[in-house]
Every structure is written in C-alpha cells, then in structure tokens.
C-alpha cells in the first residue's frame, strides 16, 4: 500500500494540545496587545475533505463522540458520529482518538482530536487508511474568543519576540495495520485490494520562533516517527518556512526538508501546507 504522508493536515494538532493563544511557551510572553475577534476559517488546502468536526463530551460516564462532516465513504448521515477508541490513543498521549468502520470491507477512518487547557482552541485531524487507490482526510479547528498578541512595543526576551514548543500529531494514509479493524469473514471472496487498513499515526515535536512586531513566524517539526505495520519508523524533520501572522492570530505556509535550499525565498507551491492558530 502506498504510504503517502498527509502532513498537510497535521500541524494544526500541535496547537490544540496546548494552552493559551499559541503553542506551549519556552519564553513566556505576556499578552497585552489589542484583542481581535475576527473569525478564523480553515483554508481549503488544509481542510481538504473535512468540513467540520466537533468533540461531544460524554455525560454521566458515557464515552465521548465526534461529530464529523467529511466527503468520504465513512458512514451516514452526512454529519456522522464517530466513536471514541482509547486503544488508538497509545501512539499520541494527550490526544483523543475516534474511529468509524461499519463493515469489515468498509474504509477504516481515524480522527485525532485535542482541546487546549482553557478550552479556547480545538482541532481535529481525520483520515482513512486507503482502499481502492483512494484516501480521504483533512483537518479542522475552531477557536472560542479573540486573539491577543504579546506586547511588541518593548525590548527583551519574552516580550515581542518569543519561542514556543508543542506536540505534533498526524496521520499517514496507510501503514497502520488492522489491529482495530473488523475481522473479515474468511468465507468471503476477498481480493487484497479490497482490504481496508488503518491510517498510521505520526508523532513529533514542534518548535517555533515568532516576532509580533513584524508578525512573522518560522519553525520546525522534529522527532517525527510513525508506527508502520508494527514497526517504529523515523521520519525526516519538516521545516516550517517563514510565514506572516494574520490579524486574527492564524498563520500558514509551506513545509520543506531541512536539506532544501530556497535562495530566492520563493515558496514551492507543491509543498505540503501547514497551519496553526
């Protein structure tokens, strides 16, 4: 099975597992700037097949569920309910995992969700493990309240220029095995190409620098690894090229390999996209 990375969906997850307006801070910045409440919209390059996703907290001991709208063969109705699956959370502690597979020969979908400590930011990355040469997935995030940047009118570490770190989680469109998949009836006439697999999960760390006077940010995703068919596989780092911070606090750009050289600073339009808020 082709294991093409859907890294373009993944970085948004780094934010939701953290607190405050941005990633967990290395150098603390006090938010004293003006607050903006401009709505945030998930770019289509990041959302892809995913229209919306919302975690529904379980009540009175009931398990959490995920309300998902995705243009794919997951289940019905269009806004469908995916079930919590804690067994899928071992690879990415701190994230909640959800899944859906109605039949043993239906595609197996996984979603990783995280909510910030103050519950102001939530994000989901979702996708399947591929079947019939097709894979579907995307990312969705939401924010409650406004964006208040650090004060960029003073000088010194932790003021207008700061550093942040956080966790990274993503999915590959295959390579995840079938540990949680429904068992296929051995009596069925099943071709190998019919068998659906789980998406493999990717883990890693994010480090970013940001300047709130120029509203620029740059960073890296490092220590990436994936559990592919039961084997831990190291993946290359992803450089987050310089990007502008919008007035609503979002920023997005392109990724590059550390070995890539871009002398004219022109973004490669074919590079995977990333976004954070």
N, C-alpha and C positions, 0 to 999 in steps of 0.2 A: 504493500500500500504506500502511496506517495505521502510523505510526511512533511508537507509544506507548512511552514510556520504562519500562524495568524497573529504575528507580533503586532500588527497594526491595531489589534483590538486590546492589547494587553496593558499598556502603561496606565490607563485610566484607573486600574485597580490599585495602583500604588497610593493613590490619594485617599480612597475610601477607608483604608485600614488605619488611617492616621487621624490626628486631631487638628483643630484649628482651621485656618483658611488655606493651608497648604500642607506639604509633607512635614513629617516629624522633624523638628529643627535641630540642627547641630549647633548653630549660633542663634541664640534667642533674639527675635525681633519683636519689638512692641508695636502693635497695630494702632497707630494714632492718626492715620490718614483719613481722608473722607470716605465714607461708606457709599458704595454704589449698589443699586438693586436691579441692574439690568439683567434680564433673563438670560440664562445660558442655554445654548442649543447644541446638541451633539452633531458634529459635522457628518455628512453622509459618508465620507470616506472612512469614518470610524464606526458609525452605526451599522453600515452595510445592510444585512438582512434583518437586524434587530430594531424594532420600532419603539418598544418600551419594555421595562422590566421593573417590578416593584416587589420588595420583600414584604410579606404579610406575616407579622409576628403571631405565633401560636398563642392561644388563650386557654387558661386552665389546664396547662400541661400538654396541649395539642402541639404538634410539630409545626415549625414554620413552613410556609409555602412561598412560591414565587409566581407572581402573575406576569406572563410573558406574551408579547406580541412579536412574532418572528415569521418572516416569509419563508417558510420551510415546511417539510413534512414531519412536524413534531407530534401534534395531536390536535384535537378540536375542543372548543371553538377557537376562533382566531386569537382572542385573549385567553390563553390556556393556563392551567395551573400545573406547575412542576413541583414534585415532591422533594423534601429535604432528604439528603443521603449523607449521613455523617461518615460513612466509610470512605467517601471520596474526599474528605477534608484532611486526611493524614498528610497529603503532599504539601498542602498550603495551610498550616495552622493560622487561625485568626480569620479565615475566610469561611463563609457558609457555602456549602455545595448543594446544588439541586439537580434533578435529572428527570428525564421522561423517556420511556420506551414502551409503547403499547403492546407490541408483538415482538417475538424473538427475531423476526426479519425486518422490523422497522428500525429506522435510524436511531442511534443512541445519542441523546443530547445531554450536555453537562453545562451548568452555569455556576460560576464562582461569584459570590456577592460579598460585599463588605460595606460597613456603615461606620462613619467616623465616631469618635468617642462622644462628641457633643451632638451626634445625630443630625448634623447640618449637611453632610455630604454622603451620598450613597452611590455605589457604582456596581455594575454587573458586566461580566464578560461571558458570552454563551456561544456554544457551537457544537457540532456533531463530529463524529469520528470518520465521516465519509462513507459513502456507499454509491455504487454505480457511477464512479468517477465524479461525484458531486459532494461538495461540503458547503455548509451554511453556518454563518456565525456573525457576531458583531458585538459591540459594546454600547452600553447606555449608562448615563449618570444623571444625577439630579442634585440640586442644592437648595436648601431652605435658608432664607435670609440673604443678606447682602455680602459684598466683598469689601473688606477694609485693609488696604495695603499698609505696610510699615511706613513710618515717617522717614522720608528720603531727604529731609532738609538739614539733617545733622550728620556729622562725620564720626566714623568709628565702627569697629566690628559690631555686628548685631543691630545696626540701625537700618540704613537704606540698602546695604549690600549684605546678603545673608546666604547661608548654606543650609541645605535640607537633605534628609535621608529618609527612606521609607522602604517598604517591602513591595515586591513586584510579583504578579501572578498572571499567567497567560495560558493559552491552550494551543495545541497542535491539532491539525485536522486528521489525526490518525495516530497509530502507535500506542494507544492506551490499553490494548488487550481487551479482554471480555470478562474480567472478574465480576463486575456488577451487572453484566448483560443477562437478559433472559436466555434460558437454555433452549437451543434449537432442537426440535424433535428429530431424533436420528432417522425416523422413518420418512422424513420429508426429503424430496429430491432437491438438494440444495447445492448450488454452484458456489465456488469460493468467492466469486464476485458479488454474490448476494449477501454475504455475511457482513453485518454491521459491527463496527468496532467503536470503542470509547475513544474520545479525544484524550491525548496525553496532556498532562498538566506541566506547566513550566513554572519554576520558582526562581527568585533572584532578589537583588537589592538595587535600589535607586539612590544615586547621589546627584544633587543639583546645586548650582550657584545661581543666584538671581540678584539683579540690581533694579531697585524700584524707582531710581531716578531716571534711568534710561528705559526702564520697563523691558529688560532683556533677561533671558534665562538660557542656560546650557547645562548639559549633564551627561550621565552615563547610566546604563543598566548593566550591572556586573554580577558575577557569581551565578550566572544562569545555568540551570540544569533541568533535565526532563527525565521522567521515568518512562522509557520507551520499551514496551514489551518486557517489563520486569527488570530492565537494566538502567541504572542511573547513567545518563549521558550528559556530559558537559557541553554547553552551547557557547558560542562566541559572545563577547560583550556587544552592546549596542550603544553607539554614541548618539546622544540627542543633540542635534545641531542647534545653533543659536536660533532662538525664536522670540517674537515680541509678545509681551503680556498685554492682553486686551484690557479695556476699562472695566470689564466685568470679572477680571481675575483669571480668565482662561488663557491657555497658551498651547499652541500645537505646532508641529513641524515635521521634519523627516529624520529618519534614522540612518546612520552609516556604520560600516565596520570600522574598528579602530585603525585598520590599515588603509582605509580610503583617504585619498588626498583630494581636496576640492580647492585648488589655488584661486579660482575666481569667485569662490563663495556662492556659487550658483547651485541651488538645491536641485537634486536629481528627482524629477517628477515621478520616477518609477520606484522610489524608495518607499518602504512601509511608513505609514503615518503613525503618529503618537499624539496623545493629548492628555492634559491634566488640568485640574481646577482647584 
